Amino acid sequence: MKLGVLMSDIRTGSDVIGRLTAEKLGIIFVGNGIYHATVKEDGKASSILGKSATFYVLSEDLESRGFSSSDVDSRVKPVTYSDLVDLIFNDYEKIVWL
């Protein structure tokens, strides 16, 4: 199964992400979830970025919180709303929102 996960919170969902398995897993950071792609706690990246997955971050949510694509971890690809729609309809069979 090809599973896309929209992650919208910095504080919750990490335990669920750790248990997910899929043939293809994509994690898309939206809303306050974008902090997983940018903010380093104690100098370390978010533990979610250690998961075997493809990572995306919604660029409009980055910008609305004062970040740019240069602030994003190199493992995370910034995407637009249009890109997000393409991912949902073309790349993933199921979508989960955390």
WOZI-V26760 format. One record per backbone hydrogen bond with DSSP energy under -0.5 kcal/mol. CO is the residue of the C=O (numbers start at 1). NH is the residue of the N-H. E is the energy in kcal/mol with one decimal. If there is no record, write none. Layout:
BEGIN
CO,NH,E
CO,NH,E
END
This chain:
BEGIN
1,3,-0.7
1,23,-1.4
1,24,-1.6
2,93,-1.7
2,94,-2.0
3,26,-2.6
4,6,-0.5
4,96,-2.5
5,7,-0.7
5,28,-3.6
6,8,-0.6
6,98,-3.3
7,30,-2.5
8,32,-1.1
13,17,-2.5
14,18,-1.8
15,19,-0.6
16,19,-1.3
16,20,-0.8
17,20,-1.0
24,3,-2.7
25,54,-2.5
26,5,-3.1
26,28,-0.5
27,29,-0.6
27,56,-2.7
28,7,-3.0
28,30,-0.5
29,58,-2.4
30,33,-2.3
31,34,-1.5
32,35,-1.3
33,36,-1.8
34,37,-1.3
34,38,-0.7
35,39,-1.6
36,46,-0.6
37,73,-2.8
39,41,-0.6
40,42,-0.6
40,43,-0.6
41,44,-2.3
44,41,-1.4
46,49,-1.3
47,50,-1.6
48,51,-1.9
51,53,-1.3
54,27,-2.9
55,77,-2.3
56,29,-3.0
57,59,-0.6
57,79,-2.9
58,61,-0.6
58,62,-1.7
59,63,-2.6
60,64,-1.9
61,65,-0.7
62,65,-1.1
62,67,-2.6
63,66,-1.6
68,71,-1.9
69,72,-1.2
73,76,-2.1
75,55,-0.7
76,78,-0.6
77,57,-1.9
79,59,-3.3
80,84,-2.4
81,85,-2.2
82,86,-1.9
83,87,-2.5
84,88,-2.5
85,89,-2.4
86,90,-2.6
86,91,-0.6
87,91,-1.8
87,92,-1.3
94,4,-3.0
96,6,-3.2
96,98,-0.5
END
